[in-house]
Amino acid sequence: MDSSTHDKKLDKVDEIQSATTTAVSPEKPDKASNSRLTSAASSKSRSKGKSPPAKPPVERKNDNPLRKQNTGVTRVTKSKYSSVGRSVSQSAIENSTGSALDKPELGSVLLKQARDLISSGDNPQKALELALQAMKLFEKAANGKPSLELVMCLHVTAAIYCSLGRYNEAIPIIKRSIEIPVIEEGQEHAIAKFAGHMQLGDTYAMLGQLENSIRCYTAGLEVQRQVLGETDPRFGETCRYVAEVNFQALHFDEAERLCQMALDIHRANGSPSSLEEAADRRLMGLICETNGNHEAALEHLVLASIAMVANGHEVEVASVDCSIGDTFLSLARYDEAILAYQKALTVFKVHKGENHPAVGSVFVRLADLYNRTWKIRESKSYCENALRIYENPMPGVPPEEIASGLMNVSAIYESMNELEQALKLLHKALEIHNDAPGQQSTIAGIQAQMGVMYYMLGNYAESYNAFKNAVSNLRIIGEKKSTFFGIVLNQMGLTCVQRYALSEAAELFEEAKIVLEQEYGPYHPETLGIYSNLAGTYDAIGRLDDAIDILEYIVAVREEKLGTANADVVDEKRRLDELLKETGRVRNRKAKSLENLLDANARTINNHVIKA
């Protein structure tokens, strides 16, 4: 191909749609308070960690007041299964040899020693050694039979591995603990199995493997349902917990279903102003708001606020007021939104201090509101107030919370087209996370957003590097089938087009289409957008027949869905006519199925559009 023809082809690639100004960020749940199968289950060791979602722009309202701030692994509490008798000196334990296996009664004592060490935070490595010794003793004593003492020991051992950051070593131990209990043996076995499922879900969440985490929580919920039935308040608490996880994973329909179950259970079992029902309504309000049902969201949130006021939970009321303000903002009821935010701001300043991140989060909301109403000076003033808090945090504030705040402020600067300032804040957020375990999804979200901004600035080399790092992190945590992964691949492909790396661009678009076709289907507008990107790339690298086939499919679908006069249809028809004229072909008026269209190349087509 001569240089003039090559330049002509590259010009055609310019028709590929450019990157969106806002990358969709993956989200994963922060740990809320754990629901238990029975009161005895509260004795189970549960490893919990804070894994905040990567924050999309503020209008997504992802600053979820339902989140609890947890770090590390919770201390291991006494279990009803641990029969602790006499104490054993540390030196005796350290000097124990294989002969100790002949004294299985030492297992409980060793396990208590391990739990005491991990509770105090002293020498977790020694705690692990003791727990592993106890595990051998319990295994010998069990002699192949289901042993709840062994199950508890496995839970504790896995929790210690998690406290050491060795999550992958904890997973097989927890899986084994789930296999041992037999539900038919009674409620204690069911408690043990339930606790195992929930602990495994927590561990996957800390690794950023959200889909695996949700599967574990769902399995635990099913165990609880079988034992307690569908009307027990404890089952309702777990329904809300799993609903919250699904909500933060963007599984809104499942979140709404589970939250409604929790609400129905708590309304039937409690008083009209119970805190349990208030928590259900608080979450349901957020779900309705996200689904665009703002009036229903407002109703749930107001009822939740009333119940919390009745129970004297003033700080929690302030968090709900923030959500009420968000809903008023969505309804363009700006004056009422400002009043709700200012009310929350006053409470947070009094009860948490003027430099607390909760105060910063209200400043961010006010900045977003004034930015939407074109009061840029006021918006920047609130952004600066928030940054003074986030850049000089109070002692004891989780660093992930600061990073989240910086990302929210960055989104506002980005919407003002102040991309350099937005990038500066994202770099700070990235430094805070610093490749922490379980944060890969959040880090990938930041990197993808940075890639978009670099793209908008025309710095395609930095954009490519940012997207490449994001894709790498998403592959590590197994997010290769999520819509977010497909979006990032598509954006990276667009960057490759700008760098004239057309073969790599085609590979990225092809992978993106596979992911998004599975998630959206072949007729979704976002999917059709990636088909268009792929067709333009095929055209540029000389695969004209493949490009024509894809464009014929796109035109046929869009004509059917949008009509022949639609601007998108006209544009695609123009591109198709140019290719047909160039190759001497005529348009095939019979729409091909996508399966037949590209199966010859052993591919499926899928796409996500990145809008300018």
N, C-alpha and C positions, 0 to 999 in steps of 0.2 A: 504494500500500500504506500503510495507516494505521500510526501509531507503535506501537500495541499488537501488531499483526500482525508488524511489523518486529522488535520485541523478542522475540516468540515464535520467529521464525526464527533470530535470533542465539543464543537459548538452545540451539537444536538443534545449532548449530555446536560448542558445548562438548563434544559427543560425539566430535568429532574427536580422535584420539589426540595426546597432548602430546609435546613434543620429548624425545629421548633425553638422558640425562645425559652421554653420551659420543659425540661426533661421530666418525664414521669418518674417519681422516685419509688423504689420498693419500700415496703413497710413490713415490719414484723412486730410482734407484740412485746410490750413491756410486761413484766410479771405483775399481775394483780394479786391480791391476797388469795391464797389457795383454798379452794373448796375441799372439804373432806367428806369421805363416805359416812363416817360416824365420828363422834367425839374422840374415839380411840385413834382414829386415823390422823388426828392432829399430832400424834406422837411420831409420825413417820418422818424420816429425814427427807427433806426436799431441797434439792439444790436450785437456787434461784439466782438469776442475774439480770441486770438491766441491759436491755438491748433496744435502745430507742430507735424508732423508725427514722430513715432519712427523710428530712422534712421537705415536702413539696412547697409550692408557694403558699402564702398565708391563707389565701382564699379557700384552700382545701380544708382548713380548720383541723389540722392534724395535731394541734397542741392539746392533746387529749387529757382532760383533768382526771380521767379514770386511772391514769398510770401511777403506779407506785414506784418509788425510788429504792431499788434494791441493788446491792453490789455483792459480788462474790457468792459464796455458798452459805446458806443459813446454818446456824449452829445445829448440831445434832442433839435432839432432846431425848429424854428417857422414853423408852418404849415399854409398852405393857408386856412385850415379849422378852424383855431383858430381865432375867432373875439374877440380880446382883447380890451376892452373898458377902463373904469375907473379902477384904482387900488383899492385893498381892503387891509386894514391893517391886519398884521399877527394875531394880537390879536382878531380881529373880526372873522377871519376864525377859529381860535382855539376855540372860544366860540360859534361857530355855533352849533345849535341843529337840531332836526328833522324839525323845522320850516324852515330851509334853503331849504328843498326840495320843498317848495312852491315858491322858487325863482330860477327857472332853468337857468336864465341868469347869475347866479354866476358861473356856470360850467366852462365857458371859463376863468374866472378870477382865479379860483382855479387851473385850469390846467396850466395856465401861471406861477403861483406861484410854482407849482411842477416842471415845466420845468426849471425855473430859479435856483431852489435849486440844481437840479441834474446837471445842467450845471456848476455850481460853485463848485460842489463837497461837498457842505455843507449839513449835516443832511439828508442823503438819506431816513432815516426812516420817517422823517416828510414829505418829498416829496411824499412818498408812501401814507401816510394818506391823504394828499391833493388830490392826484390823485384818490384815492378810493372815496372820497367825491364827486369829480367832476363826476366820473363815475355814481354815483347814480343820480345826477342831470340830466345828459345827458340821462340816461335810462328813467327817468320820462318824460322828454321833448319829447323823441322819441315816447313814447306811442305805442311801438310795430312796428313802421315803420322804414325802413332803414335810419339810421342817420350817416352821415359821421363824424360829431362831436364826436359821441359815438365811432366810429371806431378809430379815432385819439387818443381819451382818452385811449382806450384799448391798443393801441400800446405803448403809453407813460407809462402806468401802468406796462405793461409787461417788458419794458426796465428797469424800476426801480427795479422790482423784480430781473432781471438779474444782475443789478449792485450790488445787495445785495447777489448775489450767490444763489438765490432761483429760479433756472431755472425750476424746476418741477411745481412751482406755476405759472410761466409765461406761460407755454405751453397751458393750457386750455383757458387762456385769449386771446392769439393770435388766437387760433382756433375759438373762438367766433367772433373775429374781421374779420376773413375770411368769416364767414357765412353771415354776415350782408350785405355787398355791393351786388348790383345787376348790373351785367355788362350791361344789356340792358338799365339801367337808364342813361348811359353816361360814358364818359372817366374818370371822377372823381371817379366814383364807381370802374372802372377797376383799376385805380391807387391804390386805397385803398386795393383792393383784392390782387393785385400784391405785394404791400409792405408787406401785412400780410404773404403771402407765403414765401417771402424772409426772413422776420424776424423770422418766425418759423424755417426755414432751418438753420439760424444762431444759434438759441437757441439749436436745436438738435445737431449741430456740437460742441457746447461748452460742451454738455453732452457726447460727444464721440459717439453719435448714428448716424453714418455716413450714413447708408442706408436710415434712415428716413429723414435725412437732404437732401440727393439727391432727394428724392421723392418730397419734398417741393419746392426745387429750380426748378425742372422740371415742377411742376404745375404752378409756377409763370411764367416760360418761356412760357408756353402754353397760359396763360392769355394775356401776352404781344403780342404774335403772333396773337391772335384773334383780338386785337385792332389795332395794328400798321401794321400788315402784315409782310411778310417774307423778305422784302428788306429794312426796316428801319434801319439806323445805330445803333439806340438804342437797337433794337432787336439783332443786331450783337454783341454789347457789352455784353449783357446778355448771348448770346450763348457762347462767350469766357469764361465768368465767370463760367458757369455751366460745360463747357468743362474742365476747370482747376480743378474743384472739382472732376469730374469723373476721371481725370488723377491721381490725388493724392489718389483716392480710388482704383486705379489699374483697372479701367474700360476703358481700352485703346481704344477699338473699338468705344465706345460711345464718348469718349473724342475726338477722331480723327474726327468723323462725325460732332460733334458740332463745333469744331475748323475750319473745312473746310467750314462750313456754315458761320461762322463769317468772315473768310478770303474772301470768295466770295462776301459777302455783302459789306465789307469795300473796296475791290478793285473796286467794281462797283460804290461806292459813294464818294471815296476820291482820293487824288493824289497818285501816285505810291510810294512816300516816306512818307506817313502819319504815324503818331505814332500809330494809331489804327491798321493799317496793320502790322506794326513792332511788336506790341504786339501779334497779331495773329501768325505771323511767328515764333516768339520766342517760344510760346507754342507748335506750330506744330513741331518745331525742336526737342523739348524735347520728344514729343510723338513718332516721327520717330526714335529717338535715342533709346528709351526704347524698341521699337518694332524691333530693329536690322537693321533698314533701315538707315544706317549711312550716306550714300551719300546724300540722300534726306534731312536728318537732317542738314548736313553741308550747303546745299544750302539755306534752310530756315533761318538758324542762320546767315549766311553771309549777306543775304538780310536784315534781321532785324538790324544787326549791321550798315550797310550802311545807313539805314533810320534814325537810332538814331544819328549817326554822323552828318547827314545833319540837324538834329533838335537840335544839341548842347547838347545832353544828354550823357555826357562823362561817368558818373558813371554807368548808365545803360548799356553803351557799354562794360564796364569792366565786368559786370555780364554776358553779352552775350559771351564775350571772354572766360570766365570760361566754359560755355557750349560748345563753339567751341573746347576748349582744351579737354573736356571730349570726344567729338566725335573723335578727332584725336587720343586720347588714345585708344578708341575702335577699331580704324582702324590700331593700332600699328604704327602710325606715330608719334613716341615719340618726335623727335626733334621739330616738329611743335606744338605738345601739350605743350612742355616746353615754347616755345616762346609765345603762347597764354596765358598761366598761368602767365608768368613773366610780360607780358604787363598789365594784370589785376591787378597783385600785385602792380605795380608801381602806377597805378591810385588810388587804394584803400588806399595806404599809404599816398598819397598826399591829397586826398579829405576826408578821414575818420579817418586818424591817424594810427600810426603803431601798436597800441594795439587794433584795432577794430576787432570784430569777423569776418568781411568780409576778413580781412587779414589772420586770422587764417584758414578760409575755403580754401584759396588758398594754404597755407602751407600743409593742409591735402591732397589736390589734388596732390601736388608735392610729398608728402610722399608716396601716393598710387602709383604714377607713378614709382618712384624709387624702391619701393618694388616689383612691377611687373617685373621690369627689373633686379632684383637680386642685386641691389645696396643698401644693407641693411643699411650700415653706413649712407649714405645720407638720406635714408628714416627715420631712427631714429632721425637724426638731425632735419628734418622738423617736425616730431612729437613733439619733445621737444619745437621747436619754437611755434607750435600751442598751446601746453599745457601752455606755459608761458602766453599766451593771455587768454585762457579759465580759468585758475586758478587765474588770477588777472584781472578780467574784468573791463572795463571802466564803470563809473557811467552811469546809464540809460539804460544799455543793458538788454533786456528782459532775465530773467533767463532761459527760455525755449531754447533760442538760444545757451546759454552756454552749457546746457545739451545736445543739439543736437551735438555740436562740440565735446564734450567729448565722445559721442557714436561713432562718426566717427573715432576718434583716436583709441578708443578701438577696432574697427573692424580691423584696420591695425595691432595692436599688436597681435590680435587673429590670423590673417593670418600668422604672424611670429612665431606662436606657443608660444608666451609669454602670457600665459593665466592668470597668477596671476596679471600682470600689466593691462591686459584688464578688468579683474573683478574689480580691484580697481577703474578704471575709470567709469565702469557701476554703481558701488555703489554710486559714487559721483553724477552721473546723476540722479539716483533714489532719492537721498536726495534732490536734487534741486526741483524735481517735487513734492515730499512730499504730495501725495494724493490730489493734487489740482483739483478742479472741472473741468471736461471735459478732464482730462489727463489720464483717466483710460486705454485707448487704448495704449497710448505711454508707460505708466508704465508697462502694460502687455507685451509689446514688449521687454522692458528692462529685465523684470523678466524672460521671456522665454529664452532670450539670455544668461542670467546668468545661467539658468538651464542647457542649453547645455554645457556651459563651465565647470560647476561643474561635469557634467556627464563625460566629457572628462578627467577631473582630477581624476575621480574615487570617488568623494565625493557624493555618491548617496543620502545621507540624505539631504544635502543642495540642491542638484538638485531637489529632490522631492518637497521640500518646495517652491523653486522658481517657479516650474511649477504649483504647487497648487495655489499659489498666482496669477499667470498669468491667470489661468482658472477662478478663482473667479472674477477677474476684468473684464474679457471678458463676463462672465455671467451677471454681473451687468449692462453693457452697451448694452446688447442684441445682442452681436456678436456671437450667438450660431449657426449660419449657414454659417459663413465665412470659407474660406479655411484655414486661419490662425488659427482659433479655432480648426479645425480638426488636423492641424499639431501639435499644442501644446498638444492636447489630446494624439496623437500618441507618442510624445516624453515623456510625463509623463508616458504612459504605458510602454515604454522601461525602464524607471527608476524603475518602480515597479517590472519589471522582474528582474532587478539586485538586488533588495531588497527582492526578493522571495515573493512578495505580488502578487501572480499570479492571484487570483480571481479579485482583483482590476484592474490588468493589462488587463484582458479579458474585463471587463466592459468599460475601457477607449478605447480599440481598437474597441469595438463594436460601441461606440458612435462616434468615429472618422470616421469609415467606413460609417456611415449614412450621416455625414456631407459632406465628400469628394465624395461620390458617387453622391450626388445631384449636386456638383460643377463640378466634372470632368467626371462622368460617370463610368460604371463598367469596361471599357476596358483600361482606362488610366494607364500608367505605375506606377504612384504614387498610384493609387487606388489598383492596384495589389500588390503593396508592403505592404499595410496594411493588405490585405487578408493574405499575407504570415506571417506577424507578428501575426495575430490572429490565424492562423493555428498552428503555433509553440506554442502559449500559450495554445490552446485547447489540444494539444498533451501533454504538461507538466502537465496539471491538470486532465488528464485521459479521456478527451472527444475525444476519438480516431476517432469515426465515423464522428463527425463534422469536425475534422482536415482533415480527408481523403477527405471528400466532397469538402472542400475548395481547397485543393491541386489539386484535379482532375480538378476543374474549372480553377485554375491558369495555370496548365500545358496545358490544352486544348487551352486556349486563347493565351498563349505565343508561343505554337507550331504554331498556325495559324498566329500570327503576326510576330514572329521572326525566325521561322524555328526550326527544331529539333536539329540542331547542335549548337545553341546559348548557351553560358555558363550559362545564367540564367535558360534556359529551362533544361539543363542537371542537374543543382543543384536541381531544384524543383522536377524533376523526381526521383532523388536519394532519396530525403526526402520522396516522395510518395511511392517509392518501399519499403523503410524500414518500413513504417507504414503498408502497405499492407501485407508484410511478417509477421509482428508482430501480425496482427489480423487474418491472414489466408484468407484475401479477395483478389480478383483480380481487376485490374483496369477497371473501367467503361469507355469504349472508347467513349461513346456518351456524348458530352459536355452538361452539364445541364445549364439551364438559371440561373442566379443569383437569380431571383425571386423565382424559385422553390427550389433553393439550401437551403436557410435559412428561408424561410417564415414559415416553420414548427416551428421555434423558435421565431416567431414574430419579426424577425430582418431583416434588409437589410445590405448588406456588403459594406463597404467603407474603404479607407485607403490612407495614405500618407507615403512614405518611408522617413526615415531619414538616409541620407547617411553619412558614416564615412568620 
